[in-house]
Amino acid sequence: MAELKALPGVGRKTANVVLGSAFGAPDGVVVDTHVGRLSRRLGWSRHADPEKVERDLNDLIPRERWVFVSHALIRHGRSVCTARKPRCPECTLADLCPKRGVTP
């Protein structure tokens, strides 16, 4: 992690993507805008700071699922649970979502 973050323009999110996807050794769940938003909507984190959201998700999700969950949440946040107009009727997580029908 430290070596990757030392590279220009590489932060924690990018380092986590590289470690998890390229090397199969994630240091945590990748938290981008979509993952942060979904984590708050689903009640998995109350934080806006990506590192705090990551800590919450790391505690909640088993390590062996971190890479999959990162990609799945990013895709879900881009295609179904969008920021401005979430498509709740199409959501596979609707039964888990306390914000269903009342978002954003």
Jmol script that loads the backbone (N, CA, C; Angstrom):
load data "model"
ATOM      1  N   MET A   1       0.835  -1.194   0.000  1.00  0.00           N
ATOM      2  CA  MET A   1       0.000   0.000   0.000  1.00  0.00           C
ATOM      3  C   MET A   1       0.874   1.250   0.000  1.00  0.00           C
ATOM      4  N   ALA A   2       1.828   1.291   0.912  1.00  0.00           N
ATOM      5  CA  ALA A   2       2.668   2.485   1.040  1.00  0.00           C
ATOM      6  C   ALA A   2       3.442   2.768  -0.245  1.00  0.00           C
ATOM      7  N   GLU A   3       3.954   1.717  -0.877  1.00  0.00           N
ATOM      8  CA  GLU A   3       4.726   1.899  -2.102  1.00  0.00           C
ATOM      9  C   GLU A   3       3.850   2.450  -3.227  1.00  0.00           C
ATOM     10  N   LEU A   4       2.647   1.949  -3.342  1.00  0.00           N
ATOM     11  CA  LEU A   4       1.738   2.445  -4.374  1.00  0.00           C
ATOM     12  C   LEU A   4       1.325   3.883  -4.099  1.00  0.00           C
ATOM     13  N   LYS A   5       1.001   4.199  -2.844  1.00  0.00           N
ATOM     14  CA  LYS A   5       0.580   5.558  -2.500  1.00  0.00           C
ATOM     15  C   LYS A   5       1.702   6.571  -2.672  1.00  0.00           C
ATOM     16  N   ALA A   6       2.950   6.096  -2.697  1.00  0.00           N
ATOM     17  CA  ALA A   6       4.088   6.998  -2.895  1.00  0.00           C
ATOM     18  C   ALA A   6       4.205   7.459  -4.346  1.00  0.00           C
ATOM     19  N   LEU A   7       3.527   6.762  -5.258  1.00  0.00           N
ATOM     20  CA  LEU A   7       3.551   7.154  -6.665  1.00  0.00           C
ATOM     21  C   LEU A   7       2.692   8.403  -6.873  1.00  0.00           C
ATOM     22  N   PRO A   8       3.106   9.283  -7.772  1.00  0.00           N
ATOM     23  CA  PRO A   8       2.329  10.497  -8.031  1.00  0.00           C
ATOM     24  C   PRO A   8       0.910  10.176  -8.496  1.00  0.00           C
ATOM     25  N   GLY A   9      -0.075  10.819  -7.883  1.00  0.00           N
ATOM     26  CA  GLY A   9      -1.464  10.670  -8.283  1.00  0.00           C
ATOM     27  C   GLY A   9      -2.161   9.419  -7.777  1.00  0.00           C
ATOM     28  N   VAL A  10      -1.475   8.617  -6.985  1.00  0.00           N
ATOM     29  CA  VAL A  10      -2.075   7.383  -6.471  1.00  0.00           C
ATOM     30  C   VAL A  10      -2.461   7.581  -5.012  1.00  0.00           C
ATOM     31  N   GLY A  11      -3.741   7.424  -4.742  1.00  0.00           N
ATOM     32  CA  GLY A  11      -4.244   7.509  -3.382  1.00  0.00           C
ATOM     33  C   GLY A  11      -4.688   6.139  -2.904  1.00  0.00           C
ATOM     34  N   ARG A  12      -5.357   6.120  -1.802  1.00  0.00           N
ATOM     35  CA  ARG A  12      -5.783   4.864  -1.190  1.00  0.00           C
ATOM     36  C   ARG A  12      -6.734   4.072  -2.091  1.00  0.00           C
ATOM     37  N   LYS A  13      -7.680   4.763  -2.738  1.00  0.00           N
ATOM     38  CA  LYS A  13      -8.649   4.077  -3.596  1.00  0.00           C
ATOM     39  C   LYS A  13      -7.945   3.352  -4.739  1.00  0.00           C
ATOM     40  N   THR A  14      -7.093   4.047  -5.464  1.00  0.00           N
ATOM     41  CA  THR A  14      -6.379   3.442  -6.585  1.00  0.00           C
ATOM     42  C   THR A  14      -5.469   2.314  -6.109  1.00  0.00           C
ATOM     43  N   ALA A  15      -4.787   2.517  -5.009  1.00  0.00           N
ATOM     44  CA  ALA A  15      -3.911   1.470  -4.471  1.00  0.00           C
ATOM     45  C   ALA A  15      -4.721   0.227  -4.112  1.00  0.00           C
ATOM     46  N   ASN A  16      -5.899   0.410  -3.540  1.00  0.00           N
ATOM     47  CA  ASN A  16      -6.754  -0.736  -3.212  1.00  0.00           C
ATOM     48  C   ASN A  16      -7.215  -1.469  -4.470  1.00  0.00           C
ATOM     49  N   VAL A  17      -7.526  -0.723  -5.527  1.00  0.00           N
ATOM     50  CA  VAL A  17      -7.933  -1.347  -6.789  1.00  0.00           C
ATOM     51  C   VAL A  17      -6.786  -2.199  -7.328  1.00  0.00           C
ATOM     52  N   VAL A  18      -5.600  -1.648  -7.365  1.00  0.00           N
ATOM     53  CA  VAL A  18      -4.437  -2.365  -7.893  1.00  0.00           C
ATOM     54  C   VAL A  18      -4.124  -3.591  -7.037  1.00  0.00           C
ATOM     55  N   LEU A  19      -4.069  -3.413  -5.736  1.00  0.00           N
ATOM     56  CA  LEU A  19      -3.750  -4.542  -4.847  1.00  0.00           C
ATOM     57  C   LEU A  19      -4.784  -5.656  -4.961  1.00  0.00           C
ATOM     58  N   GLY A  20      -6.059  -5.289  -5.009  1.00  0.00           N
ATOM     59  CA  GLY A  20      -7.105  -6.300  -5.060  1.00  0.00           C
ATOM     60  C   GLY A  20      -7.275  -6.941  -6.418  1.00  0.00           C
ATOM     61  N   SER A  21      -7.362  -6.126  -7.461  1.00  0.00           N
ATOM     62  CA  SER A  21      -7.658  -6.645  -8.793  1.00  0.00           C
ATOM     63  C   SER A  21      -6.440  -7.242  -9.492  1.00  0.00           C
ATOM     64  N   ALA A  22      -5.297  -6.624  -9.340  1.00  0.00           N
ATOM     65  CA  ALA A  22      -4.105  -7.109 -10.040  1.00  0.00           C
ATOM     66  C   ALA A  22      -3.331  -8.163  -9.247  1.00  0.00           C
ATOM     67  N   PHE A  23      -3.315  -8.018  -7.922  1.00  0.00           N
ATOM     68  CA  PHE A  23      -2.486  -8.913  -7.119  1.00  0.00           C
ATOM     69  C   PHE A  23      -3.279  -9.843  -6.205  1.00  0.00           C
ATOM     70  N   GLY A  24      -4.589  -9.673  -6.147  1.00  0.00           N
ATOM     71  CA  GLY A  24      -5.409 -10.523  -5.288  1.00  0.00           C
ATOM     72  C   GLY A  24      -5.105 -10.361  -3.813  1.00  0.00           C
ATOM     73  N   ALA A  25      -4.590  -9.191  -3.448  1.00  0.00           N
ATOM     74  CA  ALA A  25      -4.212  -8.925  -2.058  1.00  0.00           C
ATOM     75  C   ALA A  25      -4.793  -7.591  -1.603  1.00  0.00           C
ATOM     76  N   PRO A  26      -6.115  -7.491  -1.473  1.00  0.00           N
ATOM     77  CA  PRO A  26      -6.718  -6.207  -1.116  1.00  0.00           C
ATOM     78  C   PRO A  26      -6.336  -5.769   0.290  1.00  0.00           C
ATOM     79  N   ASP A  27      -6.194  -4.462   0.440  1.00  0.00           N
ATOM     80  CA  ASP A  27      -5.931  -3.894   1.757  1.00  0.00           C
ATOM     81  C   ASP A  27      -7.223  -3.376   2.372  1.00  0.00           C
ATOM     82  N   GLY A  28      -8.290  -3.394   1.577  1.00  0.00           N
ATOM     83  CA  GLY A  28      -9.592  -2.940   2.048  1.00  0.00           C
ATOM     84  C   GLY A  28     -10.567  -2.858   0.897  1.00  0.00           C
ATOM     85  N   VAL A  29     -11.807  -2.571   1.220  1.00  0.00           N
ATOM     86  CA  VAL A  29     -12.838  -2.367   0.213  1.00  0.00           C
ATOM     87  C   VAL A  29     -12.542  -1.047  -0.501  1.00  0.00           C
ATOM     88  N   VAL A  30     -12.655  -1.039  -1.817  1.00  0.00           N
ATOM     89  CA  VAL A  30     -12.456   0.186  -2.585  1.00  0.00           C
ATOM     90  C   VAL A  30     -13.671   1.082  -2.366  1.00  0.00           C
ATOM     91  N   VAL A  31     -13.418   2.309  -1.924  1.00  0.00           N
ATOM     92  CA  VAL A  31     -14.522   3.243  -1.685  1.00  0.00           C
ATOM     93  C   VAL A  31     -14.396   4.424  -2.636  1.00  0.00           C
ATOM     94  N   ASP A  32     -15.284   4.442  -3.617  1.00  0.00           N
ATOM     95  CA  ASP A  32     -15.390   5.595  -4.500  1.00  0.00           C
ATOM     96  C   ASP A  32     -16.704   6.307  -4.173  1.00  0.00           C
ATOM     97  N   THR A  33     -17.102   7.242  -5.002  1.00  0.00           N
ATOM     98  CA  THR A  33     -18.336   7.991  -4.771  1.00  0.00           C
ATOM     99  C   THR A  33     -19.538   7.068  -4.649  1.00  0.00           C
ATOM    100  N   HIS A  34     -19.613   6.078  -5.540  1.00  0.00           N
ATOM    101  CA  HIS A  34     -20.759   5.171  -5.567  1.00  0.00           C
ATOM    102  C   HIS A  34     -20.812   4.292  -4.318  1.00  0.00           C
ATOM    103  N   VAL A  35     -19.685   3.740  -3.943  1.00  0.00           N
ATOM    104  CA  VAL A  35     -19.629   2.866  -2.763  1.00  0.00           C
ATOM    105  C   VAL A  35     -19.960   3.659  -1.504  1.00  0.00           C
ATOM    106  N   GLY A  36     -19.446   4.859  -1.405  1.00  0.00           N
ATOM    107  CA  GLY A  36     -19.758   5.703  -0.253  1.00  0.00           C
ATOM    108  C   GLY A  36     -21.242   6.000  -0.159  1.00  0.00           C
ATOM    109  N   ARG A  37     -21.846   6.376  -1.290  1.00  0.00           N
ATOM    110  CA  ARG A  37     -23.276   6.690  -1.318  1.00  0.00           C
ATOM    111  C   ARG A  37     -24.109   5.468  -0.951  1.00  0.00           C
ATOM    112  N   LEU A  38     -23.823   4.318  -1.546  1.00  0.00           N
ATOM    113  CA  LEU A  38     -24.587   3.109  -1.257  1.00  0.00           C
ATOM    114  C   LEU A  38     -24.402   2.669   0.190  1.00  0.00           C
ATOM    115  N   SER A  39     -23.209   2.818   0.718  1.00  0.00           N
ATOM    116  CA  SER A  39     -22.955   2.436   2.112  1.00  0.00           C
ATOM    117  C   SER A  39     -23.808   3.250   3.068  1.00  0.00           C
ATOM    118  N   ARG A  40     -23.973   4.531   2.772  1.00  0.00           N
ATOM    119  CA  ARG A  40     -24.831   5.371   3.611  1.00  0.00           C
ATOM    120  C   ARG A  40     -26.301   5.036   3.400  1.00  0.00           C
ATOM    121  N   ARG A  41     -26.717   4.837   2.171  1.00  0.00           N
ATOM    122  CA  ARG A  41     -28.124   4.513   1.895  1.00  0.00           C
ATOM    123  C   ARG A  41     -28.533   3.185   2.540  1.00  0.00           C
ATOM    124  N   LEU A  42     -27.637   2.221   2.515  1.00  0.00           N
ATOM    125  CA  LEU A  42     -27.941   0.904   3.072  1.00  0.00           C
ATOM    126  C   LEU A  42     -27.755   0.853   4.589  1.00  0.00           C
ATOM    127  N   GLY A  43     -27.220   1.921   5.160  1.00  0.00           N
ATOM    128  CA  GLY A  43     -27.005   1.967   6.597  1.00  0.00           C
ATOM    129  C   GLY A  43     -25.759   1.221   7.043  1.00  0.00           C
ATOM    130  N   TRP A  44     -24.839   0.958   6.115  1.00  0.00           N
ATOM    131  CA  TRP A  44     -23.610   0.234   6.446  1.00  0.00           C
ATOM    132  C   TRP A  44     -22.548   1.167   7.006  1.00  0.00           C
ATOM    133  N   SER A  45     -22.685   2.450   6.739  1.00  0.00           N
ATOM    134  CA  SER A  45     -21.774   3.465   7.279  1.00  0.00           C
ATOM    135  C   SER A  45     -22.542   4.772   7.361  1.00  0.00           C
ATOM    136  N   ARG A  46     -22.159   5.603   8.316  1.00  0.00           N
ATOM    137  CA  ARG A  46     -22.788   6.916   8.432  1.00  0.00           C
ATOM    138  C   ARG A  46     -21.815   8.013   8.010  1.00  0.00           C
ATOM    139  N   HIS A  47     -20.621   7.599   7.596  1.00  0.00           N
ATOM    140  CA  HIS A  47     -19.542   8.544   7.305  1.00  0.00           C
ATOM    141  C   HIS A  47     -19.520   8.982   5.846  1.00  0.00           C
ATOM    142  N   ALA A  48     -18.996  10.180   5.622  1.00  0.00           N
ATOM    143  CA  ALA A  48     -18.774  10.696   4.276  1.00  0.00           C
ATOM    144  C   ALA A  48     -17.304  10.516   3.877  1.00  0.00           C
ATOM    145  N   ASP A  49     -16.420  10.452   4.858  1.00  0.00           N
ATOM    146  CA  ASP A  49     -14.994  10.291   4.596  1.00  0.00           C
ATOM    147  C   ASP A  49     -14.723   8.870   4.079  1.00  0.00           C
ATOM    148  N   PRO A  50     -14.116   8.734   2.880  1.00  0.00           N
ATOM    149  CA  PRO A  50     -13.898   7.412   2.296  1.00  0.00           C
ATOM    150  C   PRO A  50     -13.110   6.443   3.182  1.00  0.00           C
ATOM    151  N   GLU A  51     -12.124   6.938   3.910  1.00  0.00           N
ATOM    152  CA  GLU A  51     -11.339   6.035   4.767  1.00  0.00           C
ATOM    153  C   GLU A  51     -12.170   5.502   5.932  1.00  0.00           C
ATOM    154  N   LYS A  52     -13.074   6.311   6.443  1.00  0.00           N
ATOM    155  CA  LYS A  52     -13.953   5.846   7.518  1.00  0.00           C
ATOM    156  C   LYS A  52     -14.982   4.853   6.983  1.00  0.00           C
ATOM    157  N   VAL A  53     -15.490   5.125   5.780  1.00  0.00           N
ATOM    158  CA  VAL A  53     -16.420   4.180   5.146  1.00  0.00           C
ATOM    159  C   VAL A  53     -15.700   2.858   4.910  1.00  0.00           C
ATOM    160  N   GLU A  54     -14.481   2.934   4.419  1.00  0.00           N
ATOM    161  CA  GLU A  54     -13.689   1.720   4.179  1.00  0.00           C
ATOM    162  C   GLU A  54     -13.533   0.904   5.463  1.00  0.00           C
ATOM    163  N   ARG A  55     -13.214   1.562   6.555  1.00  0.00           N
ATOM    164  CA  ARG A  55     -13.073   0.840   7.836  1.00  0.00           C
ATOM    165  C   ARG A  55     -14.378   0.155   8.227  1.00  0.00           C
ATOM    166  N   ASP A  56     -15.495   0.867   8.067  1.00  0.00           N
ATOM    167  CA  ASP A  56     -16.795   0.269   8.389  1.00  0.00           C
ATOM    168  C   ASP A  56     -17.063  -0.963   7.528  1.00  0.00           C
ATOM    169  N   LEU A  57     -16.812  -0.840   6.226  1.00  0.00           N
ATOM    170  CA  LEU A  57     -17.057  -1.960   5.320  1.00  0.00           C
ATOM    171  C   LEU A  57     -16.098  -3.119   5.573  1.00  0.00           C
ATOM    172  N   ASN A  58     -14.849  -2.803   5.884  1.00  0.00           N
ATOM    173  CA  ASN A  58     -13.876  -3.858   6.186  1.00  0.00           C
ATOM    174  C   ASN A  58     -14.311  -4.679   7.396  1.00  0.00           C
ATOM    175  N   ASP A  59     -14.938  -4.020   8.356  1.00  0.00           N
ATOM    176  CA  ASP A  59     -15.428  -4.716   9.549  1.00  0.00           C
ATOM    177  C   ASP A  59     -16.681  -5.540   9.248  1.00  0.00           C
ATOM    178  N   LEU A  60     -17.453  -5.098   8.279  1.00  0.00           N
ATOM    179  CA  LEU A  60     -18.735  -5.725   7.953  1.00  0.00           C
ATOM    180  C   LEU A  60     -18.614  -6.885   6.962  1.00  0.00           C
ATOM    181  N   ILE A  61     -17.693  -6.767   6.030  1.00  0.00           N
ATOM    182  CA  ILE A  61     -17.576  -7.722   4.924  1.00  0.00           C
ATOM    183  C   ILE A  61     -16.342  -8.601   5.116  1.00  0.00           C
ATOM    184  N   PRO A  62     -16.471  -9.905   4.923  1.00  0.00           N
ATOM    185  CA  PRO A  62     -15.306 -10.782   5.044  1.00  0.00           C
ATOM    186  C   PRO A  62     -14.226 -10.419   4.018  1.00  0.00           C
ATOM    187  N   ARG A  63     -12.988 -10.480   4.429  1.00  0.00           N
ATOM    188  CA  ARG A  63     -11.844 -10.086   3.599  1.00  0.00           C
ATOM    189  C   ARG A  63     -11.854 -10.738   2.214  1.00  0.00           C
ATOM    190  N   GLU A  64     -12.223 -12.010   2.163  1.00  0.00           N
ATOM    191  CA  GLU A  64     -12.199 -12.716   0.876  1.00  0.00           C
ATOM    192  C   GLU A  64     -13.260 -12.190  -0.107  1.00  0.00           C
ATOM    193  N   ARG A  65     -14.150 -11.335   0.343  1.00  0.00           N
ATOM    194  CA  ARG A  65     -15.195 -10.759  -0.508  1.00  0.00           C
ATOM    195  C   ARG A  65     -14.935  -9.290  -0.872  1.00  0.00           C
ATOM    196  N   TRP A  66     -13.868  -8.699  -0.327  1.00  0.00           N
ATOM    197  CA  TRP A  66     -13.610  -7.280  -0.528  1.00  0.00           C
ATOM    198  C   TRP A  66     -13.540  -6.876  -2.002  1.00  0.00           C
ATOM    199  N   VAL A  67     -12.818  -7.633  -2.818  1.00  0.00           N
ATOM    200  CA  VAL A  67     -12.668  -7.268  -4.230  1.00  0.00           C
ATOM    201  C   VAL A  67     -14.012  -7.362  -4.943  1.00  0.00           C
ATOM    202  N   PHE A  68     -14.717  -8.470  -4.748  1.00  0.00           N
ATOM    203  CA  PHE A  68     -16.020  -8.633  -5.395  1.00  0.00           C
ATOM    204  C   PHE A  68     -17.002  -7.546  -4.964  1.00  0.00           C
ATOM    205  N   VAL A  69     -17.099  -7.305  -3.676  1.00  0.00           N
ATOM    206  CA  VAL A  69     -18.048  -6.315  -3.166  1.00  0.00           C
ATOM    207  C   VAL A  69     -17.722  -4.926  -3.700  1.00  0.00           C
ATOM    208  N   SER A  70     -16.441  -4.598  -3.768  1.00  0.00           N
ATOM    209  CA  SER A  70     -16.048  -3.294  -4.317  1.00  0.00           C
ATOM    210  C   SER A  70     -16.587  -3.121  -5.725  1.00  0.00           C
ATOM    211  N   HIS A  71     -16.320  -4.092  -6.591  1.00  0.00           N
ATOM    212  CA  HIS A  71     -16.764  -4.000  -7.981  1.00  0.00           C
ATOM    213  C   HIS A  71     -18.290  -4.042  -8.087  1.00  0.00           C
ATOM    214  N   ALA A  72     -18.922  -4.892  -7.301  1.00  0.00           N
ATOM    215  CA  ALA A  72     -20.381  -5.026  -7.349  1.00  0.00           C
ATOM    216  C   ALA A  72     -21.073  -3.737  -6.917  1.00  0.00           C
ATOM    217  N   LEU A  73     -20.589  -3.114  -5.841  1.00  0.00           N
ATOM    218  CA  LEU A  73     -21.203  -1.865  -5.381  1.00  0.00           C
ATOM    219  C   LEU A  73     -20.973  -0.720  -6.361  1.00  0.00           C
ATOM    220  N   ILE A  74     -19.788  -0.655  -6.939  1.00  0.00           N
ATOM    221  CA  ILE A  74     -19.513   0.392  -7.929  1.00  0.00           C
ATOM    222  C   ILE A  74     -20.474   0.241  -9.112  1.00  0.00           C
ATOM    223  N   ARG A  75     -20.589  -0.972  -9.618  1.00  0.00           N
ATOM    224  CA  ARG A  75     -21.483  -1.213 -10.760  1.00  0.00           C
ATOM    225  C   ARG A  75     -22.945  -0.901 -10.395  1.00  0.00           C
ATOM    226  N   HIS A  76     -23.371  -1.345  -9.224  1.00  0.00           N
ATOM    227  CA  HIS A  76     -24.740  -1.109  -8.780  1.00  0.00           C
ATOM    228  C   HIS A  76     -25.016   0.387  -8.627  1.00  0.00           C
ATOM    229  N   GLY A  77     -24.055   1.106  -8.090  1.00  0.00           N
ATOM    230  CA  GLY A  77     -24.203   2.545  -7.905  1.00  0.00           C
ATOM    231  C   GLY A  77     -24.234   3.316  -9.211  1.00  0.00           C
ATOM    232  N   ARG A  78     -23.574   2.793 -10.235  1.00  0.00           N
ATOM    233  CA  ARG A  78     -23.575   3.439 -11.547  1.00  0.00           C
ATOM    234  C   ARG A  78     -24.847   3.132 -12.340  1.00  0.00           C
ATOM    235  N   SER A  79     -25.352   1.910 -12.193  1.00  0.00           N
ATOM    236  CA  SER A  79     -26.431   1.490 -13.082  1.00  0.00           C
ATOM    237  C   SER A  79     -27.827   1.459 -12.455  1.00  0.00           C
ATOM    238  N   VAL A  80     -27.929   1.218 -11.145  1.00  0.00           N
ATOM    239  CA  VAL A  80     -29.248   1.077 -10.518  1.00  0.00           C
ATOM    240  C   VAL A  80     -29.478   2.139  -9.445  1.00  0.00           C
ATOM    241  N   CYS A  81     -28.630   2.178  -8.471  1.00  0.00           N
ATOM    242  CA  CYS A  81     -28.807   3.090  -7.343  1.00  0.00           C
ATOM    243  C   CYS A  81     -28.020   4.378  -7.593  1.00  0.00           C
ATOM    244  N   THR A  82     -28.452   5.102  -8.601  1.00  0.00           N
ATOM    245  CA  THR A  82     -27.746   6.315  -9.001  1.00  0.00           C
ATOM    246  C   THR A  82     -28.011   7.453  -8.017  1.00  0.00           C
ATOM    247  N   ALA A  83     -27.199   8.465  -8.095  1.00  0.00           N
ATOM    248  CA  ALA A  83     -27.289   9.570  -7.131  1.00  0.00           C
ATOM    249  C   ALA A  83     -28.596  10.346  -7.260  1.00  0.00           C
ATOM    250  N   ARG A  84     -28.967  10.706  -8.454  1.00  0.00           N
ATOM    251  CA  ARG A  84     -30.116  11.593  -8.640  1.00  0.00           C
ATOM    252  C   ARG A  84     -31.442  10.874  -8.769  1.00  0.00           C
ATOM    253  N   LYS A  85     -31.434   9.707  -9.380  1.00  0.00           N
ATOM    254  CA  LYS A  85     -32.705   9.025  -9.616  1.00  0.00           C
ATOM    255  C   LYS A  85     -32.519   7.508  -9.475  1.00  0.00           C
ATOM    256  N   PRO A  86     -32.456   7.031  -8.235  1.00  0.00           N
ATOM    257  CA  PRO A  86     -32.281   5.588  -8.043  1.00  0.00           C
ATOM    258  C   PRO A  86     -33.491   4.824  -8.583  1.00  0.00           C
ATOM    259  N   ARG A  87     -33.209   3.684  -9.171  1.00  0.00           N
ATOM    260  CA  ARG A  87     -34.257   2.850  -9.749  1.00  0.00           C
ATOM    261  C   ARG A  87     -34.633   1.752  -8.764  1.00  0.00           C
ATOM    262  N   CYS A  88     -35.286   2.150  -7.685  1.00  0.00           N
ATOM    263  CA  CYS A  88     -35.633   1.238  -6.590  1.00  0.00           C
ATOM    264  C   CYS A  88     -36.444   0.013  -7.031  1.00  0.00           C
ATOM    265  N   PRO A  89     -37.418   0.146  -7.946  1.00  0.00           N
ATOM    266  CA  PRO A  89     -38.186  -1.037  -8.350  1.00  0.00           C
ATOM    267  C   PRO A  89     -37.328  -2.122  -9.010  1.00  0.00           C
ATOM    268  N   GLU A  90     -36.177  -1.735  -9.569  1.00  0.00           N
ATOM    269  CA  GLU A  90     -35.281  -2.691 -10.238  1.00  0.00           C
ATOM    270  C   GLU A  90     -34.175  -3.192  -9.320  1.00  0.00           C
ATOM    271  N   CYS A  91     -34.116  -2.705  -8.110  1.00  0.00           N
ATOM    272  CA  CYS A  91     -32.987  -2.962  -7.214  1.00  0.00           C
ATOM    273  C   CYS A  91     -33.053  -4.349  -6.572  1.00  0.00           C
ATOM    274  N   THR A  92     -31.950  -5.092  -6.691  1.00  0.00           N
ATOM    275  CA  THR A  92     -31.867  -6.414  -6.071  1.00  0.00           C
ATOM    276  C   THR A  92     -31.582  -6.319  -4.578  1.00  0.00           C
ATOM    277  N   LEU A  93     -31.242  -5.134  -4.106  1.00  0.00           N
ATOM    278  CA  LEU A  93     -30.972  -4.929  -2.683  1.00  0.00           C
ATOM    279  C   LEU A  93     -32.130  -4.228  -1.971  1.00  0.00           C
ATOM    280  N   ALA A  94     -33.232  -4.065  -2.648  1.00  0.00           N
ATOM    281  CA  ALA A  94     -34.357  -3.282  -2.116  1.00  0.00           C
ATOM    282  C   ALA A  94     -34.827  -3.787  -0.752  1.00  0.00           C
ATOM    283  N   ASP A  95     -34.829  -5.083  -0.546  1.00  0.00           N
ATOM    284  CA  ASP A  95     -35.286  -5.623   0.741  1.00  0.00           C
ATOM    285  C   ASP A  95     -34.362  -5.250   1.896  1.00  0.00           C
ATOM    286  N   LEU A  96     -33.114  -4.918   1.584  1.00  0.00           N
ATOM    287  CA  LEU A  96     -32.140  -4.532   2.611  1.00  0.00           C
ATOM    288  C   LEU A  96     -32.054  -3.024   2.821  1.00  0.00           C
ATOM    289  N   CYS A  97     -32.694  -2.267   1.946  1.00  0.00           N
ATOM    290  CA  CYS A  97     -32.475  -0.821   1.900  1.00  0.00           C
ATOM    291  C   CYS A  97     -33.491  -0.034   2.718  1.00  0.00           C
ATOM    292  N   PRO A  98     -33.025   0.648   3.761  1.00  0.00           N
ATOM    293  CA  PRO A  98     -33.929   1.479   4.553  1.00  0.00           C
ATOM    294  C   PRO A  98     -34.366   2.742   3.812  1.00  0.00           C
ATOM    295  N   LYS A  99     -33.708   3.079   2.711  1.00  0.00           N
ATOM    296  CA  LYS A  99     -34.015   4.288   1.953  1.00  0.00           C
ATOM    297  C   LYS A  99     -34.853   4.007   0.723  1.00  0.00           C
ATOM    298  N   ARG A 100     -35.306   2.788   0.537  1.00  0.00           N
ATOM    299  CA  ARG A 100     -36.064   2.432  -0.648  1.00  0.00           C
ATOM    300  C   ARG A 100     -37.268   3.364  -0.831  1.00  0.00           C
ATOM    301  N   GLY A 101     -37.326   3.969  -2.003  1.00  0.00           N
ATOM    302  CA  GLY A 101     -38.448   4.840  -2.339  1.00  0.00           C
ATOM    303  C   GLY A 101     -38.390   6.242  -1.755  1.00  0.00           C
ATOM    304  N   VAL A 102     -37.437   6.510  -0.880  1.00  0.00           N
ATOM    305  CA  VAL A 102     -37.324   7.850  -0.292  1.00  0.00           C
ATOM    306  C   VAL A 102     -36.007   8.527  -0.627  1.00  0.00           C
ATOM    307  N   THR A 103     -35.172   7.889  -1.431  1.00  0.00           N
ATOM    308  CA  THR A 103     -33.901   8.488  -1.821  1.00  0.00           C
ATOM    309  C   THR A 103     -34.125   9.471  -2.942  1.00  0.00           C
ATOM    310  N   PRO A 104     -33.303  10.402  -3.181  1.00  0.00           N
ATOM    311  CA  PRO A 104     -32.003  10.625  -2.598  1.00  0.00           C
ATOM    312  C   PRO A 104     -32.162  11.298  -1.332  1.00  0.00           C
TER     313      PRO A 104
END
end "model"
wireframe off; spacefill off
backbone 0.3
color backbone group
